[in-house]
Amino acid sequence: MKTHLVTGGSGYVGESIIQGLTKLGDKIISLDVIDTSNRLEGVEYIVGSVLDKDLIDRTVSRVNFVHHNAALVPLTKSGKLFREVNVEGTRNILNSSIKHQIDHFCHMSSSAVFGLPVELPLTNLSDRIPVEIYGQSKKDAEDLVISSMATNSDFSASIVRPRTILGTKRLGIFELLFKWISQGTDAFLIGEGSGLFQFAHINDIVNSSIQSCLLKKKGIYNVGALEFSSLAKDLKALTEYAETGSRVRNLPENITIGGLTILDKLKLSPFAPWHYLTYHKPFYFESSYVYDELNFSPRGSNLECLKESYDSYLSNKKELGSYESADTSPHKSKLKAKLIDITARTFSLLP
């Protein structure tokens, strides 16, 4: 029996990977600074940090595969801590994985490493030029993995870069969007949102991590839906699907970004620079090779992913926790966004 370590096991991606691994019958260890109330039978849960070198070394010495997802995400607005956790934490678990000669190491990265791409689609030859501190921390963490693969020919490792993730119980910034649509409040876009924009289903991210480990596939995998349109078109289709009277409204780009930047600095907005600088821009991967190399089929189109996530929100909204809670993953929680919420409702009243 093989043993898998999932760091960030209480987060949205980590928890989803654990659920996927339970189908294999292998042993699973979850490591996270946040405990979880959703403990699965047969999974060993460790409450601890990737910054604890001794804990990491003791734990990695017992495993065959590492699914490294532990990271501070943009919603946390963690400043200098982004580097400490996302880079130094990766260094700790990477060094221990090499030391103990594990079978495979899969690092969960982010499309934020690309910043604002000039040429599309993005591939593994595209320049990585982050535009904010979170993206820079994820690029630096990637570089550690890439360097380790280059200098240790026997070390088997992969990097998974997800596009913006959707799926069952996906909240975070989507909780706000889905709430607005479900209540008939308009959904707002910065600018026209007319460029191609890609999402990724959580199942495809899970399968990429698991399959790259089981197959010991070295490489970088840019994971996204194969069928997608513009953000404006897909959101319009979602509002029509919801049938609540919600519309897609466009906001002037420069004024809106300026306003969100000020609100961000005043700590009056949940949105981080990665959100308001990039989400209205064209952004998509060439992802078809991922499914061929890792031997699984993609889950669905952008719109199918949006509909599934929205329906999941409607089914589970009574159980939603608060983003203000310190013991809940940001991507599994509601946002603290009262000012933004009031503003959106006010603008929705305008013709």
C-alpha positions as CSV (number, residue, x, y, z in Angstrom):
1,M,0.0,0.0,0.0
2,K,1.3,3.4,-1.0
3,T,1.1,6.5,1.3
4,H,0.1,10.0,0.0
5,L,0.8,13.2,1.9
6,V,-1.5,16.1,1.0
7,T,-0.3,19.5,2.4
8,G,-3.0,22.1,2.7
9,G,-5.4,19.2,3.2
10,S,-8.1,21.4,4.8
11,G,-8.2,23.8,1.8
12,Y,-10.6,23.5,-1.1
13,V,-8.1,21.8,-3.5
14,G,-6.3,19.7,-0.8
15,E,-9.6,18.4,0.6
16,S,-10.8,17.5,-2.9
17,I,-7.5,15.7,-3.6
18,I,-8.0,13.7,-0.4
19,Q,-11.5,12.8,-1.5
20,G,-10.1,11.6,-4.8
21,L,-7.4,9.6,-3.2
22,T,-9.8,7.7,-0.9
23,K,-11.0,5.8,-4.0
24,L,-7.6,4.3,-4.4
25,G,-7.5,2.5,-1.1
26,D,-4.1,3.9,-0.3
27,K,-3.0,5.5,3.0
28,I,-3.5,9.3,3.2
29,I,-2.0,11.9,5.5
30,S,-3.3,15.4,5.6
31,L,-1.2,18.3,6.9
32,D,-2.6,21.8,7.4
33,V,-2.4,24.6,9.9
34,I,-6.2,24.7,9.9
35,D,-8.0,21.7,11.3
36,T,-11.1,20.5,9.5
37,S,-14.5,19.4,10.8
38,N,-14.9,17.3,7.6
39,R,-12.6,14.4,8.7
40,L,-12.8,11.3,6.5
41,E,-12.4,7.8,8.0
42,G,-9.0,6.3,7.4
43,V,-7.2,9.6,6.8
44,E,-4.5,10.7,9.3
45,Y,-4.9,14.4,10.0
46,I,-1.9,16.4,11.3
47,V,-2.4,20.0,12.4
48,G,0.9,21.7,11.6
49,S,2.8,24.0,9.3
50,V,5.0,23.5,6.2
51,L,7.4,25.9,8.0
52,D,8.0,23.3,10.8
53,K,11.0,21.5,9.3
54,D,11.2,18.8,11.9
55,L,7.5,17.9,11.4
56,I,7.8,18.0,7.7
57,D,10.9,15.7,7.7
58,R,9.2,13.2,10.1
59,T,6.1,13.1,8.0
60,V,7.7,12.9,4.5
61,S,9.9,10.0,5.7
62,R,6.7,7.9,5.9
63,V,5.2,8.7,2.4
64,N,5.6,7.7,-1.2
65,F,3.9,10.7,-2.8
66,V,3.5,14.4,-1.9
67,H,0.7,16.5,-3.2
68,H,1.9,19.9,-2.1
69,N,-1.0,22.4,-2.0
70,A,-0.3,24.4,1.2
71,A,-0.2,28.1,0.3
72,L,-1.5,31.5,1.2
73,V,-4.0,32.5,-1.5
74,P,-4.7,36.1,-2.8
75,L,-7.8,36.5,-0.6
76,T,-5.7,36.3,2.5
77,K,-3.8,39.5,1.5
78,S,-0.8,38.2,3.5
79,G,1.9,40.6,2.3
80,K,5.4,39.3,3.3
81,L,3.9,36.1,4.6
82,F,3.2,35.0,1.0
83,R,7.0,34.5,0.5
84,E,7.4,32.8,3.9
85,V,4.7,30.2,3.4
86,N,4.5,29.8,-0.4
87,V,8.3,29.8,-1.1
88,E,10.0,28.7,2.1
89,G,7.3,26.2,2.9
90,T,7.8,24.7,-0.6
91,R,11.5,24.7,0.0
92,N,11.1,22.7,3.2
93,I,8.9,20.0,1.9
94,L,10.8,19.8,-1.4
95,N,14.1,19.3,0.3
96,S,12.7,16.6,2.6
97,S,11.1,14.9,-0.4
98,I,14.5,14.7,-2.2
99,K,16.2,13.6,1.0
100,H,13.8,10.7,1.5
101,Q,13.6,9.8,-2.2
102,I,9.9,9.8,-2.5
103,D,8.3,8.3,-5.6
104,H,6.8,11.6,-6.9
105,F,6.3,15.2,-5.8
106,C,3.4,17.3,-7.3
107,H,3.5,21.0,-6.7
108,M,0.2,22.9,-7.0
109,S,1.0,26.3,-8.6
110,S,-1.2,29.1,-10.0
111,S,-1.9,30.8,-13.3
112,A,-0.9,34.0,-11.4
113,V,2.8,33.2,-12.4
114,F,2.0,34.6,-15.8
115,G,0.7,38.0,-14.7
116,L,-0.9,39.8,-17.7
117,P,0.0,37.6,-20.7
118,V,0.9,39.3,-23.9
119,E,0.5,36.3,-26.2
120,L,-2.2,33.6,-25.9
121,P,-2.7,30.7,-25.5
122,L,-0.2,30.3,-22.6
123,T,2.1,27.4,-22.8
124,N,5.2,26.2,-21.0
125,L,7.3,28.4,-23.2
126,S,5.4,31.5,-22.3
127,D,7.1,34.2,-20.1
128,R,6.2,34.2,-16.4
129,I,6.0,37.8,-15.4
130,P,3.8,38.1,-12.2
131,V,2.1,41.5,-11.6
132,E,1.6,41.2,-7.8
133,I,3.2,39.7,-4.7
134,Y,1.2,36.5,-4.6
135,G,2.0,35.6,-8.2
136,Q,5.7,36.3,-7.6
137,S,5.7,33.9,-4.6
138,K,4.2,31.2,-6.7
139,K,6.7,31.7,-9.5
140,D,9.6,31.6,-7.0
141,A,8.2,28.3,-5.6
142,E,7.9,26.9,-9.1
143,D,11.5,27.8,-9.7
144,L,12.6,25.8,-6.7
145,V,10.8,22.7,-8.1
146,I,12.1,23.3,-11.6
147,S,15.7,23.7,-10.3
148,S,15.3,20.5,-8.2
149,M,14.3,18.5,-11.3
150,A,17.2,19.9,-13.3
151,T,19.8,19.1,-10.7
152,N,18.5,15.8,-9.5
153,S,17.8,13.6,-12.5
154,D,16.3,10.8,-10.4
155,F,13.9,13.2,-8.7
156,S,10.4,12.7,-10.1
157,A,8.2,15.9,-9.8
158,S,5.5,17.8,-11.6
159,I,3.9,21.2,-11.4
160,V,0.1,21.7,-11.9
161,R,-1.0,25.2,-12.9
162,P,-4.8,25.6,-12.6
163,R,-6.9,28.2,-14.3
164,T,-9.5,29.8,-12.0
165,I,-11.1,26.8,-10.3
166,L,-14.8,26.0,-10.3
167,G,-16.7,23.0,-8.9
168,T,-19.0,21.8,-6.1
169,K,-18.9,24.0,-3.0
170,R,-16.5,26.4,-4.5
171,L,-17.0,29.7,-2.7
172,G,-14.5,32.6,-2.1
173,I,-15.1,35.3,-4.7
174,F,-17.7,33.1,-6.4
175,E,-19.9,33.1,-3.4
176,L,-20.5,36.8,-3.9
177,L,-21.2,36.4,-7.6
178,F,-23.6,33.5,-7.1
179,K,-25.4,35.3,-4.3
180,W,-25.9,38.4,-6.5
181,I,-27.2,36.3,-9.4
182,S,-29.5,34.2,-7.1
183,Q,-31.0,37.3,-5.6
184,G,-31.5,39.1,-8.9
185,T,-28.7,41.5,-8.3
186,D,-26.6,42.3,-11.4
187,A,-23.2,40.7,-12.0
188,F,-20.6,43.3,-12.7
189,L,-17.6,43.1,-15.1
190,I,-14.6,45.4,-15.2
191,G,-14.5,46.6,-18.8
192,E,-16.1,44.6,-21.7
193,G,-14.8,41.2,-20.7
194,S,-14.9,40.2,-24.4
195,G,-11.7,38.3,-24.5
196,L,-11.5,34.5,-24.2
197,F,-11.4,33.5,-20.5
198,Q,-10.9,29.9,-19.2
199,F,-11.9,28.2,-16.0
200,A,-10.9,24.8,-14.7
201,H,-13.0,22.2,-13.0
202,I,-11.8,21.0,-9.5
203,N,-12.0,17.4,-10.7
204,D,-9.5,18.1,-13.5
205,I,-7.1,19.6,-10.9
206,V,-7.5,16.6,-8.6
207,N,-6.9,14.2,-11.4
208,S,-3.8,16.1,-12.6
209,S,-2.3,15.8,-9.1
210,I,-3.2,12.2,-8.6
211,Q,-2.3,11.0,-12.1
212,S,1.0,12.8,-12.3
213,C,2.0,11.0,-9.0
214,L,0.7,7.6,-9.9
215,L,2.2,7.7,-13.4
216,K,5.4,9.5,-12.1
217,K,5.0,12.0,-14.9
218,K,7.6,14.7,-14.8
219,G,6.5,18.0,-16.3
220,I,4.4,21.2,-16.0
221,Y,0.7,20.9,-16.6
222,N,-1.4,23.9,-17.4
223,V,-4.9,22.8,-16.6
224,G,-8.1,24.3,-17.9
225,A,-11.4,23.6,-19.7
226,L,-11.1,22.9,-23.4
227,E,-14.4,24.6,-24.2
228,F,-14.7,28.3,-23.2
229,S,-15.8,31.7,-24.4
230,S,-15.5,35.2,-23.2
231,L,-16.2,36.0,-19.5
232,A,-19.0,38.3,-20.6
233,K,-20.7,35.7,-22.7
234,D,-20.4,32.9,-20.1
235,L,-21.7,35.1,-17.3
236,K,-24.6,36.2,-19.5
237,A,-25.4,32.6,-20.1
238,L,-25.3,31.9,-16.4
239,T,-27.7,34.7,-15.5
240,E,-30.1,33.4,-18.2
241,Y,-29.8,29.9,-16.7
242,A,-30.6,31.3,-13.2
243,E,-33.7,33.1,-14.4
244,T,-33.6,35.6,-11.6
245,G,-33.5,38.9,-13.5
246,S,-29.8,39.4,-12.9
247,R,-28.0,41.1,-15.7
248,V,-24.3,41.4,-16.6
249,R,-23.3,45.1,-16.3
250,N,-20.0,46.5,-17.5
251,L,-18.0,49.0,-15.4
252,P,-15.4,51.5,-16.8
253,E,-12.1,49.7,-16.6
254,N,-9.6,52.4,-15.3
255,I,-12.0,54.0,-12.9
256,T,-13.1,50.7,-11.4
257,I,-9.5,49.4,-11.0
258,G,-8.5,52.7,-9.4
259,G,-11.5,52.5,-7.0
260,L,-10.8,48.8,-6.1
261,T,-7.1,49.6,-5.5
262,I,-8.1,52.3,-3.0
263,L,-10.6,50.1,-1.3
264,D,-8.1,47.3,-1.1
265,K,-5.5,49.5,0.6
266,L,-8.1,50.8,3.0
267,K,-9.1,47.2,3.8
268,L,-12.6,47.8,2.6
269,S,-12.7,45.2,-0.2
270,P,-12.1,41.5,-0.2
271,F,-10.5,41.6,-3.7
272,A,-6.8,41.4,-4.0
273,P,-4.6,42.8,-6.9
274,W,-4.7,39.4,-8.7
275,H,-8.5,39.7,-8.9
276,Y,-9.0,43.3,-10.1
277,L,-5.9,43.5,-12.3
278,T,-6.5,40.3,-14.3
279,Y,-10.0,38.8,-14.2
280,H,-11.4,41.0,-16.9
281,K,-8.5,40.3,-19.3
282,P,-8.2,37.5,-21.9
283,F,-6.5,34.5,-20.2
284,Y,-6.3,30.9,-21.3
285,F,-4.0,27.9,-21.5
286,E,-3.3,25.4,-24.2
287,S,-4.4,22.5,-22.1
288,S,-5.2,19.6,-24.4
289,Y,-1.9,17.9,-23.8
290,V,-2.6,17.6,-20.1
291,Y,-5.5,15.1,-20.6
292,D,-3.5,13.1,-23.2
293,E,-0.4,12.8,-21.1
294,L,-2.1,12.2,-17.8
295,N,-4.7,9.9,-19.3
296,F,-8.1,11.3,-18.1
297,S,-11.0,13.2,-19.7
298,P,-11.8,16.9,-18.9
299,R,-14.9,17.5,-16.9
300,G,-16.8,20.1,-19.0
301,S,-17.0,23.5,-20.6
302,N,-16.7,26.8,-18.8
303,L,-20.5,27.2,-18.8
304,E,-21.1,23.7,-17.5
305,C,-18.6,24.3,-14.7
306,L,-20.3,27.6,-13.9
307,K,-23.8,26.0,-13.8
308,E,-22.6,23.2,-11.6
309,S,-20.9,25.6,-9.2
310,Y,-24.0,27.8,-9.1
311,D,-26.3,24.9,-8.4
312,S,-24.0,23.7,-5.7
313,Y,-24.2,27.2,-4.1
314,L,-28.0,27.1,-4.1
315,S,-28.0,23.7,-2.5
316,N,-25.5,24.5,0.2
317,K,-25.9,28.2,0.9
318,K,-27.7,27.6,4.3
319,E,-24.6,25.8,5.5
320,L,-22.1,28.5,4.5
321,G,-19.7,29.7,7.2
322,S,-18.2,33.1,7.5
323,Y,-15.0,34.3,5.9
324,E,-14.3,36.1,9.2
325,S,-13.7,32.7,10.8
326,A,-10.0,32.0,11.3
327,D,-10.4,28.3,11.0
328,T,-11.9,28.1,7.5
329,S,-10.2,28.0,4.1
330,P,-11.0,31.2,2.1
331,H,-12.0,29.2,-1.0
332,K,-14.6,27.3,1.1
333,S,-16.1,30.4,2.8
334,K,-18.2,33.5,2.4
335,L,-16.4,36.8,1.8
336,K,-16.4,39.8,4.1
337,A,-17.7,42.2,1.5
338,K,-20.5,44.4,3.0
339,L,-19.4,47.6,1.2
340,I,-19.0,45.9,-2.2
341,D,-22.3,44.1,-1.7
342,I,-24.2,47.3,-0.9
343,T,-22.6,49.1,-3.8
344,A,-23.6,46.3,-6.2
345,R,-27.2,46.3,-5.0
346,T,-27.3,50.0,-5.4
347,F,-26.0,50.0,-9.0
348,S,-28.4,47.2,-9.9
349,L,-31.3,49.6,-9.2
350,L,-30.1,51.8,-12.0
351,P,-31.6,51.4,-15.5
